[in-house]
């Protein structure tokens, strides 16, 4: 097998080489500057390579070297708090070497190979271990990093294992004569194995009322957030990263504008973690791939992020993976496809767009890891449709795969209603699977309460059409009350301030209490109507204002009890 060849043709990020005999997805070094690339197509003696760096200036005849290895990431202690580019080069390390702009042909290891970590074994000499089993632990910030038996060792006896301080390269154990260190290498396009996959029947609690109550995402599920520019995708994803009950956060900025990525890179390290009391960054991995970076690296970035997420899932952790945005990834695929002169599909995207999106989202799962613990990866993919057009191919193909759709709406943004998730066009397909969890862990009537609220919002939408034609005064009293109740659901329950220290996070039990109070108001209003009370008197009760203000009070739970008592008193004064 020949490992040395030459460049035959250059077409932007796509380079054709001859003289090498690679396998698909082998990593190659291209040109005199040794630019990193990956073999994506083989036609006879020609190897077609997508290069992860700028190819300007390279020309036919320059050397190409095949490494014989696929694109892999380094997995081990030191991943958390790291900021990488799409091919796992640590950006802070590169900045120290060469300043704000990265030179071509530069590489750096994903992990710090000089730093020592304190390793504590959990198995002893003579124990029989299997692939994925935990050998020992390393304390990495607030997280316990589990060192696992490499998947390449199916079964073996521990001949030696040493406690102490080691670098990631040093041998910590000997299993059937094979040396084991704390570092593992894994090809990014190959999913990591699990012992058993489970049905996703536990919700990912986010603290956002519109998501947890109305459109919940299951742990191990996949959700899409499509929305036009300025509708709040990034703020929603930051709230999810901060408050969702995931142990690890992997954030992929895939082809984002430089200013948006800067915002993430400066704000994330400053966010306080409500779970640990430390900085959120201590349990986060950031992958920053801006729109001015070579397009091929965008494609790699989502797989790099997913492989890191799978590694933490294999330790038994729940991982939340944010991909912002998959539209830019699809655009990179479109550009490379056109350079390959492939037959374009809809809007110029390649015919395999749906297949690639499926490959990515289907790696989300809740599973029993090889170590015996349960872990999960929940994927939240932002989609940026041009002009907010949800009928374009990336959005439509994403919706065929994911089971939760959180639709961001520009009209809600204009009305200053945040989060801008439209309750009429959004949906979840996990509601039946999560039914039992909500009954067991929140309240028996929680699913019924949710269905009632959705019914009221649907009725409001239908009545609004009538109101626009003939005015609200022409409606019967019952329908006027329905509009008032719907307004309470929208303004008190669905609206949430991401920057208010009380309202930014709402526990699921409190969400149930708030919705129950709105239902109570609705039932009492119906009784008042039946007793002949005028609608205006029902609509102007002072308790409504107090209820709206209660969600910003530090003593919110006491306030909600007081709201319930006030509601009883004020309706009693009306004769109910």
N, C-alpha and C positions, 0 to 999 in steps of 0.2 A: 504493500500500500504506500503510495507516494504522499508525502506530507508537504512537499515544496512545489509550488506552481507559480504562475504569473497572471497578472490582470489582463483580460482580453477586452473588456468593455466597461465603461463607467456611465451610469445613468442616474445622477443624483445619489440617493442613499443605496441604490441597487448596483452592485458590482458583479460582473461575470468573470470567472477565473477558469483557467485550464491547467491541466497537469497535476491536480490534486485528486485524491480518491476519497472524499469524505462520506460520512453518513449524514442523514437528514438532521438538522439542528446542531451539527458540530460547530464549535466556536473556532473561528479562524482569525489570524492577524493579517491585515491588508495594508499593502504599500510599504514604503520605506519607514514611515512613522509608526508602523505596527498598530493600525487602527483596529478596534475590536468589531467583529461582525459574526453573523450566524448564517449558516447554510439553510436556505428556505426552499430550494428547488434544484433538482439534478436532472439535466437533459444530456444524455450521452456523456461526452468528456467535459461538458460545461457545468460548472457549479455556480449557482446564482446565490449571491450573498447579500443580506441586508446589513448595512454597516451602522453601528450605533453612534457614530460620530460624523462630523462634517467631512465630506469627501472632496471638497474643492481643492484643486491643485494636484490630486493624484492622477496618474495616467497609465495607459496600457503598457505592459512590459515590466511594471514594478512587481516585487515578489509578493506571494501569498503563502502563508504558513498555516497548516491545519494542526490544531492542538489535539484532535481526536477525542475531545470531551464536549459534552453538551453545555449550554449556558447554565451554570449552577450558582447557588448562593451559599455563603458560609453561615451555619447555624450554630449558636452556642452562647455562652454568657457575654454580655456586652451589646446585645441587640437593642434592649430597651434604652430609651432616650436618644437613640441614633437618628441622624438625618441622612438619608441616602438619595442618590439619583436613581434612575430607572434600572441600572445594572449593578446596584449595590456598591457603588463607590461612595465612601463617607464624605459628604460635602465639607464639613468643618476641617477635616484632615487636608483635603485638596486646597481649601482656602489658605490654610497656613503655609502650604508649599508654594502657591503661585498667585495668591490674591483673589480678586472677585471673579476673574474669568478663567475657566479651565482650559488648559492647552490640550491639543489633540494627542492621542496616543498615550495618555497618562492613565495609570491604573493604581489602585490602592486596595489593600485587603478590606473586606467588609467588617471584620472584627479586629480589635486591638490585640495583636499577637504578643505584645510585651507585658501587658498587665497581668498581674497574678490574682487568682480567685481562690477563696477558701472553700475547699471541697470536703464535704462530710459524707462518707459512705453510708448506705442503708442496707447493703448486702455484705456478706462476709466470705472469706476464702472457703471454697468447697461447695458453695451454693450453685445450683443450676439456674441459669438465667435464659430468657428468651428475647427475641427481637422486640424492641420498644420498652422493655422493662426498665424501671428506674434503678440506676446504680448508686446514685447519691444526689446530694443537693448543693446548690450554691446560692447564697443570699445576694440578690441583685436589687438594690433599693428596697422598696416595700414588698417585692415579689420573691417567691422561692422558685429559683430556676432549677428544674429537674434535669439531671444528666442521664440520658437514656442509652440503652444498648443499641448500636447501629442496626438498621434493618438488614444489612448484609450478613449479620451473625444471627442465623435462625435460632440456634440453641447452643449452649456451651456451659462449661464449668469455670467458675471464677478461680483462677490460679493465684492471683495476687490483686489486692486493691489497697490503695494508700490514702489516708487522710492527709490534709495539709494544704499548702498554698502552691498553686500551679498556674502556668500559662495555659491557653487553650490548646497548644500543640503538644504539651508534655503528656507522657503516658500516666494515666491514673489507675489503670487496671489491665490485667492480662486474662483473656478468656480463650481457653483452648489454644494457647500460644499466640493469639492475635492481640496486638497492642490496641488499647482503646484510649482515646483522649477526649477532651470536652467538646471538640469541634466536630461538626458533621457537614458534609457537602451534599446538596440535593439538587438535581436538575429541575428547573422552574416549571417546565411544561408537563412534568409527571406528577399526578396527585400522590400524596403520601398515604400509605395504607392505614386502614382502621380495622378493628376486630369485628365491629357490628354497627350498622347504621340504624338510628331510631326514627320513629315518626316525630316530627316537630310538634310537641303538644304542651310546651311551656313557653309563655310569652316573654319577650325581651322587654322588660319594664323600662320606659324611657323618662318618665316624669312629665311627658307632654300629654295633656288631657285628650287632645284630638286624636293622638296616636294610640295611647293605651286603652282608651275606652271605645273609640269608634273604629279605628283601623289598626288593630294590633299586629305586630310582627312576631312570629315564633322564633325562639332560639334555634339557630340552624337553618333559618329561612332566608329568603332574598326579597329585597324591596327596591323599588325604583322611585326616585324623586325627580320627575321631569319639571322643568320650569324655565321661563324666559329669564333674561338678565335682570337682576335686581329683585327677584321674588323671594329671596331668602334661603337659597339652597345651602350656602356655606354656613349661615347662622344656625339653620336647623341641624346640619351635620355636626357643628361644634357642640350644640346642646346634647345631641345623641352621644357624642364622644364623652362628654363630661358626665352625663347623668345616667346613661343606660347601665343596667346591671351586668356589664361585661367586665371581665378581669383585665383584659388586654385590649388596647385600641391600636389598629393599624390604619393609618390615613395615607391614601395614595392621591397625590395631586397630579393627575395625569393630563399633561398638555394644557394646564391652566395658565391664564395670563400672569405675567411676572408680579404685578401689583397684588393680585389675589393670593398668590402663593406666598408673597412677602408677609401679607396679613396673617396667614396661617402660621408661618415660621416665627413671627414675632409674638403672636397672641397665645399659641398653644403652650409654649414654655411658661407663660405667666398665669395660665388658668389653674385655680386651686382645685384639687381633687377632693370632692365631698366624701369619698369612700375611705381614703387613707389620711387625709389632713395635710398631705404633701402636695407637690406640684403634679398636675395631670401627666406631664411629660415623662415622669418616672415609670409609667406603665404604658408608654406610647412608642410606636415606631413610625417615623414620618418618611414618606418617599416623595421627593419633590422633583417633578419633571415638568418644567415650564414650556410654554408654547414656542419659545425660541430655541429650545434644544432639538437635536436631530429627531425626525419623526419616528424612526425605527425604535428608538429607546422608549417611546410611549408604549409601544406594543409590549415590550419586555417588562415595563414597570408594573402592570397589573398582575403578571404572573409572579414577579419577584415578591410583591406584597402578599399575594395569596399563599405562596410557599412559606413565608415567614409566619403567616396566620396559622397554617396547618401545623407548623412546628410547635406553636404554643397550645393549639388544640390537643396535640398528642401528649402534652403534659397533664391534660385534664382541665384546661382552662376554657372559659367562655370568651370568645374573641369577637369584637365588633370591627368589621372591615368597611371603611368608607372609601369609595372610589369616586373621585370628583375630577373630571367627568368622563364617562364612558363614550360620550359623543366625540371627544377629541381623540380617543383611542381608535374609534371607528374611522375618523378622518385620516389618521395615520395609515390604517389598513387600505383605505381608498387610494391614497397617494402611492403606496408601494405597489398595489395591484395595477395601477395605471402604468407605472414604470416597467412592470413585468409584461405589459401589453395583454393583460387578461381581458376576457369579455366582460364589460361592466354590467352590473345589475341595475336595480332601481336607484335613480339619482347618482349614478356613477359608483355606488358602493359595490364591493366584490360580491359574487354570488354566495360565497361562504360566510358572509357577515353573521347570519343567524347561528351557524355552527360554532363560530368563534365565541360569540356572546354566550351560547349555551355552555360551552367548555368552561368558561370562567364562572358563571353563576352556579353551575351544578356542582362545583367544588365546595359550595356552602352546605353544611350538614351538621346534625347533632349525632354524635356517635360515641360508642365505647372505644376508647383508644387502646392501643396495644399494651399500654402500661396497666390497664384495668380500670382507669378512672373515666368518667364521662366528661366530654368536652364538646364545644360547638363553635362554628363560625357562622355569624350572621352577616350577610353582605347587604350594604345599603349603597346602591349605585345612583349617582346623580346623572341626569341626562340633560343636555343643553340644546334643545331643538331650536333651529334657526327661526327667529321671530315668534317663538312660543308655539310653533305648529306641531301638534302632537301626532299628526298623521304621517310624519316623515319616517323613513325606514328604521332608524336606530331606535326611536321610541317604540314603534310598533313591534319590532322584533324582540325588544326587551320585555314588553308586556306579555308576549307569548310565553316567556320563560319564568319571570318572577310571579309571585302570588300575592304581592302587596303593591298597591299603586297609590302613592301620595302625590296628588296633582296640585302643584303650586299655581296660583291664579293671579294674574296681573291686576284684575279688577278688585280683588281683595286687598292687594297692596295699595291701590289707589284709595281705597276706603280706610286705610291704616289698620286693617284687621290682620294681626300676626298671631301665630304662624299662618301663612297664606294658603293653607291646605284646604282645597275646596271639598266640602263634605258631600256634595252631590255627584261629583265625578270620581272621587277616590273610592277605593274598595280594598277589602282583604278577603282572601280565600282560606285563611286559617281560622276563621271564627268558629266553625264547627269543631275543629280539633282542640281549640282552646276552651271550649264551653265548660268542660268538666273542671279545668284548673280554676276558672273564675268562680264557679259554684263552690268549690272546696276551699279556696283561699281568700275570696273577697266576700261574696254573699250569694245565697241561693238565687235571689231574684236579679242579680247583676245582668245576665244576658237579656232578660225581659226588659229591664230598664233601658239598656242600650237600644234595643229594637224599638221601644216606645219613642225615644229621643230622635232616632233616625226617621221614624214615621212622622213626627211633628215637623221636622225640617223639610221633609218631602212635601207635606201638606202646605207649608208656608210657600214653597216654590210655586206650587199650583195656584195658590191664592194671589200671589204677587202679580200674576198675569191678569187676573180679574181686577185687582186694585189699580193697575196701570190703565185699564180701559174705563172703569166707572168710578174709581175712588173708593177709599176704605169705608166711608160713611154708609155706603149701600150694602155692606156685608152684614149678615146676621150676627147677633151678639156672640154666639158660640165660636164663630170663625174669627171675630175680633180678639177673643181670649186666646185662641190658637196662635195668632200672630204675636201676641204679647209673650206667650210662653216660648215660642220659637226665638224671639228676640233675646230672652233671658238665656236660652241655651247658647246662642251665638256670642253674646257680649260677656256673659259671666263665665260660661264653661269653656267654650272653644277658644276664645281670645286668651292669650297668655303672654306675659311680658318676659322675654329672655334676659332682660337686664335688671329686673327687680329681684332683690335677694330672697324674697319670700315666694313670689309667684313663678320664678324660673323653674322650680321643681315641685311637682305635686304628687305625693305618694298615692298609690292606687286606692288605698282605703279612703283617703280624703276625696278622691275623685268620685267614689261611690256616694259619700255623704253629700257632696255638692249636687250631684245629679238627683239624689233622693229628695233633696230640698226643693229642687225645681219641680219634680213630680208632685210633691206635696202641695206646692203653690197651685199647680194646675188642677189638682183634685179639689182643693178648697175653693178655687175660682169657679169651677163647675157647680159646686154646691151653692155658692153665693148667687150665681146666675139663676139657678132653680128657685132660690128664695126671693127672687125679684130685685136683687141689687143691681144698680147700674154699672155698665162696663167701665165707665170713666173712674168710678170710685175704686174698682178692683185694680185698674191699671196704675193708679197714682198712689198706691199704698207706700208709706215710707220704708217698709221693710226691704223693698226692691233695691233702693239706693244703698242701704246698709249691707245687703248681700253682695252687691258689686264691689263695695269698698273692703269687705272682709278679707278678700283673697290677697290683699296687700299688707294686712296686719301681721305683726310678729306672733300675736296670740291667736292665729287664724282658727285653730280648732275650737277654742273657747268662744270665739266670735260666731262660728257656724252654729254652735249650740244656742247662743243668744238669738241668732237669726230665726231658728226654729221656734223658739218661745215667742219672739215678737210676731211671727207669722200667725201663730195660734191666737194671740191677744187681738191683733188688728182685724183678723177675720171674724173673731167673736164679737167685736164692736160693730161689725157689719150685720150681725145677726146670724152667723154661720156656726 
